[in-house]
Amino acid sequence: MNFASALNNKNKFLIFGCGFSGNFFAKTIRQLGCTAITSSRSLNKDPNSFVFNSENGIVPNKKIFDGVTHILSCIPPDKNGKDPVLGSLKDKLKSLSLEWVGYLSTTGVYGNTKGDWVSETDQPNPFQNRSHKRLNCEKEWLESGLPIQIFRLPGIYGPGRSTFEAIRNKKIRVIAKKNQVFSRIHVADISNAIIYLLKNKNSLKFHRIINIADDEPCSQIEVIRYCYDLLGLEMPKPILFEDAKKELSPIAQSFWMENRRVSNKLLCETLGYKLIYKNYKIGLKNCFLNN
Ligand SMILES: NC(=O)c1ccc[n+]([C@@H]2O[C@H](COP(=O)([O-])OP(=O)(O)OC[C@H]3O[C@@H](n4cnc5c(N)ncnc54)[C@H](OP(=O)(O)O)[C@@H]3O)[C@@H](O)[C@H]2O)c1
């Protein structure tokens, strides 16, 4: 693998999928002097953006790839379970001299551990159909021959996308389910952890799969209560999951079918990354102040 140089202004990042995490990463990496250009499915006014849409076969002009050193894909599997980037551009990516390729995946590939901790050395055991698709996409990236690093992420939140928005838009449901926990990660820690690994790639052992999660998986109710407290409002009375279930969409129900604590020991102990937002309280305070 060509891991010769640390991050500098000669690096050009191509970021596929400029959604919540992709956009945050692009902004952060630009602040370090790197070039970052991002994809979206339709044309927009951003001069650093290009169109890529695997659904209708729109691929970037070949000039976009000139001088690219790093790629980050933030695009989920398509409806058929295929990876949109590899499905359309694998040969093109393989023809470039890339230093690094990152792929944002999900901790859903671990399946239901009934609340137990799960780490990168545990065998994936997907439960949901979408997680089987995700694991297949991970495999395709791992077998692509590209210098790939996969980041498994739990629920992503940050300014503009957190429980505060759900409360404000009246989409909040306060559901109680005994012993149920969720792991989560602040969007700034996704970018920061990746940048930390890239900056230190010459001194740190390279791991192809890394979880990025905070230190404190906890129940959804704790998070919601904390938001209501910060807002100075009273939290609505919780509804038992068994009663709430019938009104939940299939996708919302599916999130409650899995219960796991995602370990960040590889990232934070072995590799030495220091989280900016160690837990939901610190992270949500940041969202509260930036809303
Ligand atoms: N949200 C979570 O809590 C969470 C948790 C764990 C893992 N993940 C995974 O982590 C990654 C990043 O998550 P995110 O929430 O930051 O993503 P996001 O905001 O939903 O953005 C996804 C991006 O993918 C693009 N995209 C989707 N389908 C595409 C296709 N067929 N062709 C081209 N572009 C396509 C979208 O394009 P447009 O900009 O044009 O819409 C968008 O820029 C995703 O793979 C997601 O599934 C998310």
The ligand as an SDF file (V2000), in Angstrom:
LIG
                    3D

 48 52  0  0  0  0  0  0  0  0999 V2000
  -27.3300    8.3000    9.4930 N   0  0  0  0  0  0  0  0  0  0  0  0
  -26.8990    7.4030   10.3790 C   0  0  0  0  0  0  0  0  0  0  0  0
  -27.2360    7.4490   11.5720 O   0  0  0  0  0  0  0  0  0  0  0  0
  -25.9220    6.3380    9.9170 C   0  0  0  0  0  0  0  0  0  0  0  0
  -25.4670    5.4130   10.8520 C   0  0  0  0  0  0  0  0  0  0  0  0
  -24.5100    4.4770   10.4600 C   0  0  0  0  0  0  0  0  0  0  0  0
  -24.0630    4.4540    9.1530 C   0  0  0  0  0  0  0  0  0  0  0  0
  -24.5580    5.3370    8.2380 N   0  0  0  0  0  0  0  0  0  0  0  0
  -24.0190    5.2710    6.8650 C   0  0  0  0  0  0  0  0  0  0  0  0
  -22.9250    6.1730    6.7830 O   0  0  0  0  0  0  0  0  0  0  0  0
  -22.9230    6.7890    5.4770 C   0  0  0  0  0  0  0  0  0  0  0  0
  -23.0620    8.2880    5.6490 C   0  0  0  0  0  0  0  0  0  0  0  0
  -24.2510    8.5560    6.3720 O   0  0  0  0  0  0  0  0  0  0  0  0
  -24.9620    9.9940    6.3210 P   0  0  0  0  0  0  0  0  0  0  0  0
  -26.1360    9.8960    7.2350 O   0  0  0  0  0  0  0  0  0  0  0  0
  -23.9560   11.0400    6.4900 O   0  0  0  0  0  0  0  0  0  0  0  0
  -25.4670    9.9880    4.8080 O   0  0  0  0  0  0  0  0  0  0  0  0
  -26.5880   10.8840    4.1120 P   0  0  0  0  0  0  0  0  0  0  0  0
  -26.6720   12.2150    4.7680 O   0  0  0  0  0  0  0  0  0  0  0  0
  -27.8480   10.0860    4.0140 O   0  0  0  0  0  0  0  0  0  0  0  0
  -25.9720   11.0680    2.6500 O   0  0  0  0  0  0  0  0  0  0  0  0
  -25.8970   10.0050    1.7420 C   0  0  0  0  0  0  0  0  0  0  0  0
  -25.2850   10.5230    0.4440 C   0  0  0  0  0  0  0  0  0  0  0  0
  -25.3000    9.4720   -0.5170 O   0  0  0  0  0  0  0  0  0  0  0  0
  -25.7400   10.0040   -1.7740 C   0  0  0  0  0  0  0  0  0  0  0  0
  -26.3660    8.9080   -2.5230 N   0  0  0  0  0  0  0  0  0  0  0  0
  -27.3280    8.0610   -2.0760 C   0  0  0  0  0  0  0  0  0  0  0  0
  -27.6190    7.1470   -3.0360 N   0  0  0  0  0  0  0  0  0  0  0  0
  -26.8330    7.4440   -4.1050 C   0  0  0  0  0  0  0  0  0  0  0  0
  -26.6500    6.8680   -5.3890 C   0  0  0  0  0  0  0  0  0  0  0  0
  -27.3640    5.8050   -5.7790 N   0  0  0  0  0  0  0  0  0  0  0  0
  -25.7640    7.4350   -6.2370 N   0  0  0  0  0  0  0  0  0  0  0  0
  -25.0450    8.5140   -5.8710 C   0  0  0  0  0  0  0  0  0  0  0  0
  -25.1500    9.1070   -4.6610 N   0  0  0  0  0  0  0  0  0  0  0  0
  -26.0350    8.5640   -3.7810 C   0  0  0  0  0  0  0  0  0  0  0  0
  -26.6950   11.1240   -1.4150 C   0  0  0  0  0  0  0  0  0  0  0  0
  -26.7720   12.0040   -2.5010 O   0  0  0  0  0  0  0  0  0  0  0  0
  -27.6270   13.3940   -2.4550 P   0  0  0  0  0  0  0  0  0  0  0  0
  -26.7210   14.3630   -1.7150 O   0  0  0  0  0  0  0  0  0  0  0  0
  -27.8370   13.7730   -3.8510 O   0  0  0  0  0  0  0  0  0  0  0  0
  -28.8740   13.0690   -1.6910 O   0  0  0  0  0  0  0  0  0  0  0  0
  -26.0120   11.7240   -0.1770 C   0  0  0  0  0  0  0  0  0  0  0  0
  -25.0500   12.6820   -0.5530 O   0  0  0  0  0  0  0  0  0  0  0  0
  -24.0580    6.1460    4.6990 C   0  0  0  0  0  0  0  0  0  0  0  0
  -23.5910    5.0390    4.0030 O   0  0  0  0  0  0  0  0  0  0  0  0
  -25.0100    5.7110    5.7950 C   0  0  0  0  0  0  0  0  0  0  0  0
  -25.8540    4.6600    5.3980 O   0  0  0  0  0  0  0  0  0  0  0  0
  -25.4670    6.2830    8.6060 C   0  0  0  0  0  0  0  0  0  0  0  0
  1  2  1  0
  2  3  2  0
  2  4  1  0
  4  5  1  0
  4 48  2  0
  5  6  2  0
  6  7  1  0
  7  8  2  0
  8  9  1  0
  8 48  1  0
  9 10  1  0
  9 46  1  0
 10 11  1  0
 11 12  1  0
 11 44  1  0
 12 13  1  0
 13 14  1  0
 14 15  2  0
 14 16  1  0
 14 17  1  0
 17 18  1  0
 18 19  2  0
 18 20  1  0
 18 21  1  0
 21 22  1  0
 22 23  1  0
 23 24  1  0
 23 42  1  0
 24 25  1  0
 25 26  1  0
 25 36  1  0
 26 27  1  0
 26 35  1  0
 27 28  2  0
 28 29  1  0
 29 30  1  0
 29 35  2  0
 30 31  1  0
 30 32  2  0
 32 33  1  0
 33 34  2  0
 34 35  1  0
 36 37  1  0
 36 42  1  0
 37 38  1  0
 38 39  2  0
 38 40  1  0
 38 41  1  0
 42 43  1  0
 44 45  1  0
 44 46  1  0
 46 47  1  0
M  CHG  2   8   1  16  -1
M  END
$$$$
